Amino acid sequence: MKMKHHLSHNILCMIVISLIANMSGSMILPLFAIYVEQYGITAFSMSVLFSLFYVGRFLGGGITGKLYNKIGAKRIGIGLLCAEFLCMVTFPLATSFWVLAILRLIQGLVAIGLSVFVRITINNLSTNENRGILNGYMSSSEGAGMILGPVMSGIIVLYFSLSVPFYVVAFLAFISLIAVSKMVFQKDSTHLQSEGTEGEEPLKKLTGQLFLYSSVHFIEISAYAIFLTYFSVYAKYKLGWDTFDISLAFAIVGIATFLSAPFIGKLSDILKDRLLLCIIGLFLIMVEIIFFLFFNEKWVVYLGMLIGGVGGASYLDSFFSHIGDVTPERQRSVFMGNLASLSELGAIISPLIAGILIEKINITAPFYYNIILVIIAMFIQAIVRSKLKNKRIND
């Protein structure tokens, strides 16, 4: 009973941390139009700003994965939340583009660190029988962050200053810091370091898998980064939307993810075909892009956001659950950390490509590029799924 209590407490902590990590990254999205006007940021400069955020994410994933086992889950969690708190209370002090850029770099490092920390912990706490639904809870929490972040910042700034949303997240980070300090783990992750070298050979065998899964996630993250970077600009200047309309669009994506993620996670546990749900999720994301590219009516675009939110939940739940299924616990933290870091390269490169496409062609060009990326990711996932099915048949 006591162990079950600790398990529930840990899962609850992971849900809150996942919420905070997503809120801190998404809350600034509707405010970029304000920052563009306030600091005179060009389209390419904004691309650099977003790319710096993903440079931080690129650096943070591998570091978190290595430290997770080296210093222990609790210590890395506390350290990341301390950094999140400091970053949030400093953000309102940004007085120039360069200060904002440095903070976005740190924010990216902390955001991916918290995400990796959460996914590793959940996969370690779960089994193949419930890994999908537990990852679903995490994706649901991320969806809630997508709701609260943009809506909170979009509405609060209408009545208060730009600093208030950041202080709210800082407060939540502080509360989570206290909660993590009281977490109890069934097995201290540092103990895995002293279990001998018998895991070295399996780790070498995982190198090929790391490259393959990183390639898929690299493409998906590339597409997602373009959407996060440029949809608000597209909606403002192409569709003529105001800040509230843009905030509502991001909120609908979050609501769809929040509501659907646990059910999709449970479905993946039942079907035992997580990669099929990954492919379906990517297809739904492509539908979302098509809807706002070819339709101007708000309700149609919002419907596309709803579909895309379900697609995001389907992809993320199934992808991370599948990674948990195929990686041994001893190598899981390093594998997932490196996977996250390598994938973030796409988020660094793609916004820059998208910025060039906007300046050289038009504001819609990045989203056609987005569709191509999603199709490639679906194709690779289908190949991986086919090979795994053939391997199981042969075995």
C-alpha positions in Angstrom: 0.0 0.0 0.0 2.8 2.3 0.9 4.6 1.6 -2.4 1.4 2.3 -4.3 1.0 5.6 -2.5 4.6 6.6 -3.5 3.9 5.5 -7.1 0.7 7.7 -7.3 2.6 10.6 -5.7 5.4 10.3 -8.3 3.0 10.2 -11.2 1.1 13.2 -9.9 4.4 15.1 -9.6 5.3 14.2 -13.2 1.9 15.4 -14.4 2.5 18.8 -12.8 6.0 19.1 -14.0 4.9 18.2 -17.5 2.3 21.0 -17.3 4.8 23.6 -16.2 7.4 22.6 -18.9 4.8 23.1 -21.6 3.3 26.2 -20.1 6.6 28.0 -20.0 7.3 27.3 -23.6 3.9 28.0 -25.1 2.8 31.1 -23.0 5.1 33.4 -25.1 3.7 32.3 -28.5 0.7 34.8 -28.6 3.0 37.5 -27.3 5.5 37.4 -30.2 3.5 39.9 -32.2 4.0 42.3 -29.3 7.7 41.6 -29.0 8.0 42.1 -32.8 6.6 45.5 -32.5 8.4 46.4 -29.2 11.9 45.4 -30.3 11.5 45.7 -34.1 12.3 42.0 -34.6 12.4 41.0 -38.3 11.1 37.6 -39.5 14.6 36.2 -39.7 15.5 37.6 -36.3 12.4 35.9 -34.9 13.6 32.7 -36.5 17.0 33.1 -34.7 15.1 33.7 -31.5 13.2 30.4 -31.8 16.2 28.5 -33.0 18.1 29.6 -29.9 15.3 28.1 -27.8 15.8 24.8 -29.7 19.6 25.1 -29.3 19.0 25.0 -25.6 16.7 22.0 -26.1 19.4 20.3 -28.2 22.0 20.8 -25.4 19.6 19.9 -22.5 18.3 16.5 -23.6 21.6 14.6 -23.7 22.8 16.3 -20.5 19.7 15.4 -18.6 19.8 11.8 -19.8 23.3 11.3 -18.6 22.8 13.0 -15.3 19.6 11.2 -14.6 21.5 8.0 -13.7 24.7 9.7 -12.6 23.4 12.0 -9.9 19.9 10.5 -9.5 16.4 11.4 -10.6 15.5 13.5 -7.6 18.6 15.7 -7.8 18.3 16.3 -11.5 14.5 17.1 -11.1 15.2 19.6 -8.3 18.0 21.3 -10.3 15.9 21.7 -13.4 13.0 23.2 -11.4 15.4 25.6 -9.7 16.6 26.7 -13.2 13.0 27.1 -14.4 12.1 29.3 -11.4 15.1 31.6 -12.0 14.4 31.8 -15.7 10.8 32.8 -15.2 11.4 35.5 -12.7 14.2 36.9 -14.9 12.1 36.9 -18.2 10.2 40.1 -17.3 13.5 41.9 -16.9 14.4 41.4 -20.6 15.0 44.9 -22.1 16.4 44.0 -25.5 16.4 41.3 -28.2 19.7 39.9 -26.9 18.6 39.5 -23.3 15.4 37.8 -24.6 17.6 35.5 -26.8 19.7 34.4 -23.8 16.7 33.6 -21.7 15.1 31.7 -24.5 18.3 29.6 -24.8 18.2 28.8 -21.1 14.4 28.2 -21.2 14.9 25.7 -24.0 17.5 23.8 -22.0 15.3 23.6 -19.0 12.1 22.7 -21.0 13.7 19.7 -22.7 15.4 18.7 -19.5 12.0 18.6 -17.7 10.4 16.7 -20.5 13.1 14.1 -20.7 13.1 13.8 -16.9 9.3 13.2 -17.0 9.3 10.7 -19.8 12.2 8.7 -18.4 10.6 8.5 -15.0 7.2 7.5 -16.4 8.8 4.7 -18.6 10.7 3.5 -15.6 7.6 3.4 -13.4 5.5 1.7 -16.0 5.3 -1.7 -17.6 4.4 -2.8 -21.2 0.8 -3.2 -20.0 0.3 0.4 -18.7 3.0 2.4 -20.4 0.7 3.8 -23.0 -1.9 5.2 -20.6 0.8 6.7 -18.2 2.5 8.4 -21.2 -1.1 9.5 -22.1 -1.4 11.3 -18.8 1.8 13.1 -19.5 0.7 14.1 -23.0 -2.6 15.2 -21.5 -0.7 17.4 -19.1 1.3 18.8 -21.9 -2.0 19.6 -23.7 -3.2 21.4 -20.6 0.0 23.4 -20.7 -0.8 24.3 -24.3 -4.2 25.5 -23.1 -3.1 27.4 -20.1 0.1 28.9 -21.4 -1.3 30.9 -24.5 -4.7 31.6 -22.9 -3.2 32.8 -19.7 -0.7 35.1 -21.4 -3.1 36.3 -24.1 -5.8 37.3 -21.6 -3.7 38.4 -18.6 -1.7 40.9 -20.7 -5.0 42.6 -21.6 -5.4 43.6 -18.0 -1.9 43.4 -16.5 1.7 43.7 -17.5 3.7 41.2 -19.6 5.5 40.0 -16.4 2.5 38.5 -14.7 2.3 35.2 -16.7 5.9 34.5 -16.1 5.5 35.0 -12.3 2.6 32.6 -12.3 4.8 29.9 -13.9 7.6 30.7 -11.5 5.2 30.1 -8.6 4.1 26.7 -10.0 7.8 25.8 -10.5 8.5 26.5 -6.9 5.5 24.4 -5.7 6.7 21.5 -7.9 10.2 21.9 -6.5 8.9 21.2 -3.1 6.9 18.2 -4.3 9.9 16.7 -6.1 12.0 17.0 -3.0 9.5 14.6 -1.3 9.4 12.1 -4.1 10.2 8.5 -3.4 11.6 6.2 -6.1 11.3 2.4 -6.0 14.9 2.1 -7.1 17.5 4.9 -6.9 18.6 5.5 -10.5 22.2 5.9 -9.4 22.2 2.3 -8.4 22.0 1.3 -12.1 25.5 2.7 -12.6 27.0 0.1 -10.3 25.3 -3.0 -11.8 28.4 -3.9 -13.9 29.2 -3.6 -17.6 26.9 -6.3 -18.9 24.7 -3.5 -20.4 27.4 -2.2 -22.7 26.8 -4.6 -25.5 23.0 -4.0 -25.6 23.8 -0.2 -25.7 26.0 -0.7 -28.8 23.1 -2.6 -30.4 20.8 0.4 -29.6 23.0 2.8 -31.6 21.2 1.9 -34.9 17.8 2.2 -33.2 18.9 5.6 -31.8 19.7 6.9 -35.3 16.5 5.6 -36.8 14.1 6.9 -34.1 16.0 10.2 -33.9 15.5 10.6 -37.6 11.7 10.2 -37.3 11.5 12.4 -34.3 13.8 14.9 -36.0 11.4 15.3 -38.8 8.3 15.6 -36.6 10.0 18.1 -34.3 11.0 20.1 -37.4 7.4 20.3 -38.6 6.2 21.2 -35.1 8.7 23.9 -34.6 7.6 25.6 -37.9 4.0 25.5 -36.7 4.9 27.0 -33.3 7.2 29.6 -34.8 5.0 30.9 -37.7 1.4 30.1 -37.1 0.8 33.2 -35.0 2.5 35.4 -37.7 0.5 33.6 -40.4 -2.8 34.0 -38.5 -2.1 37.7 -37.8 -1.0 38.8 -41.3 -2.6 36.3 -43.6 -5.9 35.6 -41.8 -6.2 38.9 -40.0 -6.6 37.4 -36.5 -6.0 39.2 -33.3 -4.1 38.0 -30.2 -7.2 36.3 -28.7 -8.1 34.5 -31.9 -4.5 33.1 -32.0 -4.5 32.2 -28.4 -7.8 30.3 -28.9 -6.3 28.3 -31.8 -3.4 27.1 -29.6 -5.8 26.5 -26.8 -8.0 24.2 -29.0 -4.9 22.2 -29.9 -4.1 21.8 -26.2 -7.7 20.9 -25.3 -7.8 18.2 -28.0 -4.5 16.8 -26.7 -5.6 17.0 -23.1 -8.9 15.2 -23.6 -7.7 12.5 -26.1 -4.2 11.6 -24.8 -5.3 9.1 -22.0 -7.7 7.3 -24.2 -5.2 7.0 -27.1 -2.6 5.8 -24.6 -5.0 3.1 -23.3 -5.8 2.2 -26.9 -2.1 1.7 -27.6 -1.8 -0.6 -24.6 -4.7 -2.7 -25.9 -3.7 -2.8 -29.6 0.0 -3.3 -28.9 0.7 -1.5 -32.2 2.1 1.8 -31.1 3.7 2.6 -34.4 0.4 2.4 -36.2 -1.0 5.1 -33.9 2.2 7.1 -34.6 1.4 7.1 -38.3 -2.2 7.9 -37.7 -1.2 10.8 -35.5 1.2 12.2 -38.2 -1.6 12.0 -40.8 -4.0 14.0 -38.5 -1.3 16.6 -38.1 -1.0 16.9 -41.8 -4.8 17.4 -42.0 -4.5 20.3 -39.5 -2.0 22.0 -41.8 -4.1 21.6 -44.9 -7.1 23.0 -43.1 -5.6 26.4 -42.2 -3.7 26.6 -45.5 -6.8 26.2 -47.7 -9.6 27.6 -45.6 -10.1 31.1 -44.1 -13.2 30.4 -42.0 -12.3 30.4 -38.4 -14.5 27.4 -37.5 -12.8 25.3 -40.2 -9.3 26.4 -39.0 -10.3 25.6 -35.4 -11.6 22.2 -36.5 -8.2 21.6 -38.0 -6.6 22.5 -34.7 -8.8 20.1 -32.9 -7.8 17.3 -35.3 -4.2 18.2 -35.0 -4.3 18.1 -31.2 -5.6 14.6 -31.4 -2.9 13.8 -33.9 -0.2 15.2 -31.6 -1.5 13.1 -28.7 -1.6 10.0 -30.8 2.0 10.5 -32.1 3.6 11.5 -28.8 1.9 8.9 -26.6 2.7 6.0 -28.9 6.2 7.1 -29.8 7.5 7.5 -26.2 5.7 4.4 -25.1 7.3 2.5 -27.9 10.7 3.8 -26.9 10.0 2.6 -23.4 9.1 -0.8 -24.7 12.2 -1.4 -26.8 14.9 0.1 -24.5 16.3 -1.7 -21.3 16.0 0.4 -18.1 19.7 0.6 -17.7 20.2 2.4 -21.0 16.8 4.1 -21.1 17.8 7.5 -19.7 20.9 8.0 -21.9 19.0 6.7 -24.9 16.0 9.0 -24.4 18.2 12.0 -23.6 20.3 11.5 -26.8 17.1 10.9 -28.8 15.6 14.2 -27.6 18.8 16.1 -28.3 19.4 14.8 -31.8 15.7 15.3 -32.6 15.9 19.0 -31.6 18.4 19.7 -34.4 15.3 19.7 -36.7 13.8 22.5 -34.5 17.0 24.5 -34.9 17.3 24.2 -38.7 13.7 24.3 -39.7 12.7 27.7 -38.4 15.7 29.2 -40.2 14.7 27.5 -43.4 11.1 28.7 -42.9 12.3 32.2 -42.3 14.2 32.1 -45.6 11.1 30.7 -47.4 9.0 33.5 -46.1 11.5 36.2 -47.2 12.2 34.6 -50.6 8.7 33.2 -51.5 5.7 34.0 -49.2 4.3 33.4 -45.8 2.5 30.2 -46.8 5.7 28.5 -48.2 6.9 27.1 -44.8 3.7 25.2 -44.3 3.9 23.4 -47.7 7.4 22.5 -46.6 5.8 21.2 -43.4 3.5 18.9 -45.2 6.4 17.4 -47.0 8.2 16.7 -43.7 5.2 15.0 -42.2 4.8 12.7 -45.3 8.4 11.7 -45.0 8.0 10.9 -41.3 4.9 8.8 -42.0 6.9 6.9 -44.7 9.8 6.1 -42.3 7.5 5.0 -39.5 5.7 2.7 -41.9 9.0 1.1 -42.9 10.0 0.7 -39.2 6.7 -0.9 -38.4 6.9 -3.3 -41.3 10.4 -4.4 -40.3 9.4 -5.0 -36.7 6.3 -7.0 -37.8 8.5 -9.2 -40.1 11.0 -9.7 -37.3 8.3 -10.9 -34.9 7.0 -13.3 -37.5 10.5 -14.7 -38.1 11.2 -15.0 -34.4 
